[in-house]
Protein backbone atom coordinates (compact mmCIF):
# COMPACT_ATOMS: atom_id res chain seq x y z
CA UNK A 1 0.00 0.00 0.00
CA UNK A 2 2.85 2.38 0.88
CA UNK A 3 4.55 1.57 -2.43
CA UNK A 4 1.37 2.33 -4.38
CA UNK A 5 0.92 5.59 -2.47
CA UNK A 6 4.53 6.57 -3.27
CA UNK A 7 4.08 5.78 -6.97
CA UNK A 8 0.91 7.87 -7.13
CA UNK A 9 2.78 10.72 -5.44
CA UNK A 10 5.69 10.79 -7.83
CA UNK A 11 3.36 10.55 -10.83
CA UNK A 12 4.09 9.38 -14.39
CA UNK A 13 7.74 9.01 -15.31
CA UNK A 14 10.17 10.32 -17.88
CA UNK A 15 12.74 7.55 -18.42
CA UNK A 16 15.95 8.01 -20.40
CA UNK A 17 17.83 4.94 -21.69
CA UNK A 18 21.08 4.83 -23.68
CA UNK A 19 21.10 1.62 -25.76
CA UNK A 20 24.17 2.03 -27.98
CA UNK A 21 26.47 4.37 -29.85
CA UNK A 22 23.79 5.44 -32.32
CA UNK A 23 20.43 4.66 -33.92
CA UNK A 24 19.60 4.31 -37.60
CA UNK A 25 16.70 6.77 -37.39
CA UNK A 26 15.49 6.41 -40.97
CA UNK A 27 15.24 2.62 -40.70
CA UNK A 28 13.49 2.84 -37.33
CA UNK A 29 11.03 5.27 -38.85
CA UNK A 30 10.02 2.67 -41.45
CA UNK A 31 9.57 -0.22 -39.00
CA UNK A 32 6.08 -1.69 -39.68
CA UNK A 33 5.48 -2.76 -36.06
CA UNK A 34 6.28 0.72 -34.78
CA UNK A 35 4.15 2.32 -37.52
CA UNK A 36 1.23 0.11 -36.52
CA UNK A 37 0.96 1.50 -32.98
CA UNK A 38 2.77 4.84 -33.02
CA UNK A 39 2.51 7.99 -35.10
CA UNK A 40 5.65 10.02 -35.62
CA UNK A 41 6.80 13.58 -36.14
CA UNK A 42 10.21 14.86 -37.16
CA UNK A 43 11.70 17.32 -34.68
CA UNK A 44 13.37 19.12 -37.58
CA UNK A 45 13.09 18.87 -41.36
CA UNK A 46 15.98 16.42 -41.76
CA UNK A 47 15.15 14.28 -38.69
CA UNK A 48 18.71 14.94 -37.50
CA UNK A 49 17.67 16.36 -34.13
CA UNK A 50 15.53 13.32 -33.37
CA UNK A 51 12.15 11.66 -33.85
CA UNK A 52 8.97 11.93 -31.82
CA UNK A 53 6.63 8.93 -31.53
CA UNK A 54 3.26 8.98 -29.76
CA UNK A 55 0.56 6.35 -29.36
CA UNK A 56 -2.14 6.51 -32.00
CA UNK A 57 -5.50 7.75 -30.62
CA UNK A 58 -7.12 4.31 -30.95
CA UNK A 59 -4.53 2.86 -28.54
CA UNK A 60 -4.91 5.56 -25.90
CA UNK A 61 -6.99 4.52 -22.90
CA UNK A 62 -7.21 8.15 -21.78
CA UNK A 63 -6.87 10.79 -24.48
CA UNK A 64 -5.59 13.42 -22.03
CA UNK A 65 -2.48 11.43 -21.07
CA UNK A 66 1.02 11.87 -22.50
CA UNK A 67 2.22 8.57 -23.98
CA UNK A 68 5.25 9.15 -26.21
CA UNK A 69 8.97 8.67 -26.72
CA UNK A 70 11.77 10.65 -28.33
CA UNK A 71 14.43 8.82 -30.33
CA UNK A 72 17.85 10.46 -30.58
CA UNK A 73 20.51 9.71 -33.16
CA UNK A 74 23.13 9.07 -30.46
CA UNK A 75 21.50 5.86 -29.25
CA UNK A 76 19.21 7.31 -26.55
CA UNK A 77 15.45 6.87 -26.07
CA UNK A 78 13.45 9.10 -23.72
CA UNK A 79 10.02 7.77 -22.70
CA UNK A 80 7.21 9.95 -21.39
CA UNK A 81 4.46 8.12 -19.48
CA UNK A 82 5.04 4.82 -21.32
CA UNK A 83 5.16 1.49 -19.50
CA UNK A 84 5.88 -0.56 -22.66
CA UNK A 85 9.57 0.40 -22.63
CA UNK A 86 10.94 -3.14 -22.92
CA UNK A 87 8.70 -3.86 -25.90
CA UNK A 88 9.80 -0.69 -27.70
CA UNK A 89 13.48 -1.33 -26.98
CA UNK A 90 13.15 -4.83 -28.47
CA UNK A 91 11.72 -3.30 -31.65
CA UNK A 92 14.54 -0.76 -31.79
CA UNK A 93 17.33 -3.23 -31.06
CA UNK A 94 17.89 -4.07 -34.72
CA UNK A 95 18.55 -0.38 -35.49
CA UNK A 96 21.27 0.12 -32.84
CA UNK A 97 24.87 0.55 -33.93
CA UNK A 98 27.37 -0.89 -31.40
CA UNK A 99 24.86 -1.76 -28.64
CA UNK A 100 26.00 -1.37 -25.03
CA UNK A 101 26.17 -4.23 -22.56
CA UNK A 102 22.72 -4.80 -21.04
CA UNK A 103 24.08 -4.51 -17.49
CA UNK A 104 25.61 -1.12 -18.27
CA UNK A 105 22.35 0.07 -19.87
CA UNK A 106 20.31 -0.94 -16.81
CA UNK A 107 22.75 0.66 -14.36
CA UNK A 108 22.67 4.03 -16.12
CA UNK A 109 18.91 4.46 -16.67
CA UNK A 110 17.71 7.88 -15.51
CA UNK A 111 14.15 8.74 -14.54
CA UNK A 112 12.20 11.72 -13.26
CA UNK A 113 8.50 12.30 -12.72
CA UNK A 114 6.40 14.84 -14.61
CA UNK A 115 3.16 16.62 -13.88
CA UNK A 116 0.66 18.23 -16.24
CA UNK A 117 -0.51 21.49 -14.74
CA UNK A 118 -2.50 24.61 -15.57
CA UNK A 119 -0.93 26.73 -12.86
CA UNK A 120 2.88 26.80 -13.00
CA UNK A 121 4.97 27.60 -16.03
CA UNK A 122 6.59 24.74 -17.93
CA UNK A 123 9.79 24.18 -15.99
CA UNK A 124 11.80 21.83 -13.78
CA UNK A 125 10.85 22.24 -10.15
CA UNK A 126 11.50 20.04 -7.10
CA UNK A 127 13.05 17.28 -9.25
CA UNK A 128 9.99 17.14 -11.48
CA UNK A 129 9.06 18.28 -14.97
CA UNK A 130 6.05 20.60 -14.79
CA UNK A 131 4.24 20.72 -18.14
CA UNK A 132 1.79 23.58 -18.61
CA UNK A 133 -0.65 22.80 -21.43
CA UNK A 134 -3.11 25.65 -20.91
CA UNK A 135 -1.37 27.91 -23.40
CA UNK A 136 -1.37 25.36 -26.23
CA UNK A 137 -4.22 25.17 -28.70
CA UNK A 138 -4.42 21.38 -28.84
CA UNK A 139 -3.02 20.74 -25.37
CA UNK A 140 -0.05 18.38 -25.18
CA UNK A 141 -0.35 17.27 -28.83
CA UNK A 142 0.48 20.73 -30.15
CA UNK A 143 3.85 21.20 -31.84
CA UNK A 144 4.83 23.81 -29.27
CA UNK A 145 4.15 21.49 -26.33
CA UNK A 146 5.96 18.59 -28.02
CA UNK A 147 9.01 20.77 -28.67
CA UNK A 148 9.10 21.89 -25.04
CA UNK A 149 9.20 18.26 -23.95
CA UNK A 150 11.79 17.57 -26.64
CA UNK A 151 14.06 20.26 -25.15
CA UNK A 152 13.75 18.66 -21.70
CA UNK A 153 14.33 15.22 -23.25
CA UNK A 154 17.40 16.48 -25.09
CA UNK A 155 19.00 17.58 -21.83
CA UNK A 156 18.07 14.33 -20.09
CA UNK A 157 19.36 12.23 -23.01
CA UNK A 158 22.67 14.10 -22.84
CA UNK A 159 22.88 13.31 -19.12
CA UNK A 160 22.39 9.56 -19.57
CA UNK A 161 24.92 9.51 -22.44
CA UNK A 162 27.48 11.17 -20.18
CA UNK A 163 26.68 8.58 -17.50
CA UNK A 164 27.60 5.84 -19.99
CA UNK A 165 30.91 7.57 -20.79
CA UNK A 166 31.63 8.04 -17.09
CA UNK A 167 31.04 4.34 -16.46
CA UNK A 168 33.22 3.29 -19.42
CA UNK A 169 36.03 5.56 -18.26
CA UNK A 170 35.77 4.35 -14.65
CA UNK A 171 36.14 0.75 -15.84
CA UNK A 172 39.43 1.59 -17.56
CA UNK A 173 40.55 3.82 -14.69
CA UNK A 174 40.49 0.78 -12.38
CA UNK A 175 43.21 -0.79 -14.54
CA UNK A 176 45.27 2.39 -14.21
CA UNK A 177 44.91 2.31 -10.42
CA UNK A 178 46.50 -1.15 -10.35
CA UNK A 179 49.24 0.10 -12.66
CA UNK A 180 50.16 3.11 -10.51
CA UNK A 181 50.53 0.77 -7.53
CA UNK A 182 52.84 -1.45 -9.59
CA UNK A 183 54.89 1.61 -10.62
CA UNK A 184 55.31 2.57 -6.97
CA UNK A 185 56.82 -0.89 -6.41
CA UNK A 186 59.29 -0.37 -9.25
CA UNK A 187 57.97 -2.35 -12.19
CA UNK A 188 55.69 -1.89 -15.23
CA UNK A 189 53.03 -4.62 -15.54
CA UNK A 190 52.15 -3.83 -19.17
CA UNK A 191 53.41 -4.69 -22.59
CA UNK A 192 53.73 -2.10 -25.35
CA UNK A 193 50.74 -3.51 -27.27
CA UNK A 194 48.45 -3.13 -24.25
CA UNK A 195 49.55 0.49 -23.83
CA UNK A 196 48.85 1.27 -27.49
CA UNK A 197 45.37 -0.25 -27.13
CA UNK A 198 44.62 1.99 -24.15
CA UNK A 199 45.92 5.07 -25.96
CA UNK A 200 43.61 4.20 -28.85
CA UNK A 201 40.67 3.60 -26.49
CA UNK A 202 41.04 6.94 -24.70
CA UNK A 203 41.51 8.80 -27.99
CA UNK A 204 38.39 7.17 -29.42
CA UNK A 205 36.39 8.00 -26.28
CA UNK A 206 37.52 11.63 -26.40
CA UNK A 207 36.58 11.81 -30.08
CA UNK A 208 33.10 10.42 -29.30
CA UNK A 209 32.61 12.89 -26.46
CA UNK A 210 33.85 16.08 -28.08
CA UNK A 211 33.48 15.64 -31.83
CA UNK A 212 31.07 12.83 -32.64
CA UNK A 213 28.02 13.38 -30.41
CA UNK A 214 25.02 15.26 -31.81
CA UNK A 215 23.47 15.45 -28.34
CA UNK A 216 26.11 18.00 -27.33
CA UNK A 217 25.26 20.25 -30.27
CA UNK A 218 22.99 23.23 -29.61
CA UNK A 219 22.57 24.23 -33.27
CA UNK A 220 18.86 23.32 -33.12
CA UNK A 221 18.22 26.14 -30.64
CA UNK A 222 19.73 28.82 -32.88
CA UNK A 223 16.54 28.68 -34.94
CA UNK A 224 14.33 27.82 -31.94
CA UNK A 225 15.41 30.31 -29.30
CA UNK A 226 12.10 30.00 -27.43
CA UNK A 227 13.08 26.39 -26.55
CA UNK A 228 16.60 27.13 -25.34
CA UNK A 229 15.38 28.01 -21.84
CA UNK A 230 13.86 24.53 -21.37
CA UNK A 231 17.01 22.86 -22.68
CA UNK A 232 19.20 24.98 -20.38
CA UNK A 233 17.02 24.08 -17.39
CA UNK A 234 17.59 20.38 -18.07
CA UNK A 235 21.32 20.87 -18.67
CA UNK A 236 21.61 22.75 -15.38
CA UNK A 237 19.48 20.25 -13.43
CA UNK A 238 21.55 17.26 -14.58
CA UNK A 239 24.84 19.22 -14.16
CA UNK A 240 25.83 18.36 -17.73
CA UNK A 241 28.48 21.06 -18.20
CA UNK A 242 30.21 20.33 -14.90
CA UNK A 243 30.21 16.58 -15.58
CA UNK A 244 31.59 17.13 -19.09
CA UNK A 245 34.40 19.24 -17.67
CA UNK A 246 35.24 16.61 -15.04
CA UNK A 247 35.02 13.85 -17.64
CA UNK A 248 37.52 15.61 -19.91
CA UNK A 249 39.82 16.29 -16.93
CA UNK A 250 39.76 12.60 -16.01
CA UNK A 251 40.48 11.71 -19.63
CA UNK A 252 43.45 14.11 -19.59
CA UNK A 253 44.85 12.38 -16.52
CA UNK A 254 44.34 8.88 -17.96
CA UNK A 255 45.91 9.81 -21.29
CA UNK A 256 48.88 11.50 -19.59
CA UNK A 257 49.49 8.47 -17.38
CA UNK A 258 49.27 6.02 -20.29
CA UNK A 259 51.59 8.18 -22.41
CA UNK A 260 54.03 8.35 -19.49
CA UNK A 261 54.05 4.56 -19.25
CA UNK A 262 54.43 4.33 -23.03
CA UNK A 263 57.46 6.62 -22.79
CA UNK A 264 58.94 4.48 -20.03
CA UNK A 265 58.41 1.31 -22.07
CA UNK A 266 59.93 2.99 -25.13
CA UNK A 267 62.93 4.06 -23.02
CA UNK A 268 63.27 0.55 -21.61
CA UNK A 269 63.10 -0.90 -25.12
CA UNK A 270 65.72 1.58 -26.33
CA UNK A 271 67.95 0.74 -23.35
CA UNK A 272 67.57 -2.97 -24.12
CA UNK A 273 68.60 -2.35 -27.72
CA UNK A 274 71.59 -0.29 -26.57
CA UNK A 275 72.74 -3.08 -24.27
CA UNK A 276 72.27 -5.63 -27.04
CA UNK A 277 74.43 -3.51 -29.33
CA UNK A 278 77.07 -3.12 -26.60
CA UNK A 279 77.10 -6.89 -25.98
CA UNK A 280 77.44 -7.57 -29.72
CA UNK A 281 80.33 -5.10 -29.94
CA UNK A 282 82.03 -6.76 -26.95
CA UNK A 283 81.59 -10.18 -28.54
CA UNK A 284 83.01 -8.89 -31.80
CA UNK A 285 86.02 -7.40 -29.98
CA UNK A 286 86.61 -10.69 -28.15
CA UNK A 287 86.54 -12.57 -31.45
CA UNK A 288 88.96 -10.06 -32.96
CA UNK A 289 91.31 -10.47 -30.01
CA UNK A 290 91.11 -14.25 -30.25
CA UNK A 291 91.67 -14.03 -33.98
CA UNK A 292 94.69 -11.78 -33.39
CA UNK A 293 96.24 -14.14 -30.84
CA UNK A 294 95.47 -17.11 -33.04
CA UNK A 295 97.26 -15.55 -36.00
CA UNK A 296 100.16 -14.50 -33.77
CA UNK A 297 100.48 -18.02 -32.38
CA UNK A 298 100.58 -19.59 -35.86
CA UNK A 299 103.14 -17.05 -37.06
CA UNK A 300 105.45 -17.87 -34.14
CA UNK A 301 104.95 -21.59 -34.67
CA UNK A 302 105.82 -21.31 -38.37
CA UNK A 303 108.94 -19.32 -37.55
CA UNK A 304 110.08 -21.96 -35.07
CA UNK A 305 109.50 -24.72 -37.60
CA UNK A 306 111.36 -22.76 -40.25
CA UNK A 307 114.32 -22.05 -37.95
CA UNK A 308 114.40 -25.70 -36.87
CA UNK A 309 114.62 -26.86 -40.49
CA UNK A 310 117.51 -24.52 -41.16
CA UNK A 311 119.38 -25.75 -38.12
CA UNK A 312 119.00 -29.38 -39.21
CA UNK A 313 120.49 -28.57 -42.57
C-alpha positions, 0 to 999 in steps of 0.5 A: 500500500505504501509503495502504491501511495509513493508511486501515485505521489511521484506521478508518471515518469520520464525515463531516459535509456542509452542503448548504444552508440547510435540509432539508424533513425530512418530505418526505425522510422520505417519499421512496420510494427512501430508504424502500426501502434505509433505515429511520428513527427520529425523534430526538424526537417531532416530528422537529424535532431531526433524523432517523436513517436506517440501512441495513435489515438485508438490505442490511448486509454485516456486521451488526455495522457502523455504517452510518447517517446523521443528517439535520438541519433546518439542511441538514446530513447526518452520515454514519457508516461510509457510502460511498454519500454521493454517492448519498444526497446526490443523493436529498436534493437535491430537499429542500434549501432554498437549496442551497449552491454545490457548490465551497463544500460540498466545501471545508467537508466535515468528517470524523473516524474512529470506533472501536467498542470495549468498553474505553474509555467513549464519548468523543472521544479522540485526534481519534477518536470512541470508541463503547462498545457493551458497555453497550447491550442491542442493541449499536449499534442500541439507542436509547441508542447511537443518541442518543449518536452523535446528540449527537456528530453534532449538535456536528459538524453545528454545526461544519460549519455554522459553517465555511460561515458563516465562508467566506461572511463571508470572501468578503464581507470580501475586498470590504471589504479593497479598500474600506478601501484605497480609503478610505486613498487618499481615495475611496469606490468604492461606490454607495449601492445596493451599500452597502445590499445589503451591510448587508442581507447582513450583517444576514441572516447575523447573523439566520441565525447567532443566531436562525434556526439550530436546530443552536445550540439545546440545548433537546433536552438539557434533557430528555436530560441524559445526552446533554449530556456527549457534545454538549459534548465535540463542541462543545469538540473543534470549538471551536464556542463560540470560533468563534461568538464570533469570527464575531460579532466579525467580523460586528460589524466588517464591519457597523460598516465598512459603516455608516461608509461608508453614513454617508459616502455619505449625508453626501456626498449631503447635501453635494451637495444643499446645493451644488445648492441654493446654486448654484440660489440664486446663479442666482436672485440673478443673474437677479434682479439682471439683471432689476433692471438690465433694468427700470432700463435701460428706465425710464431709456430711457423717461424720456429718450424722454419728455424728448426729446419735450417738448423738441421740442414 
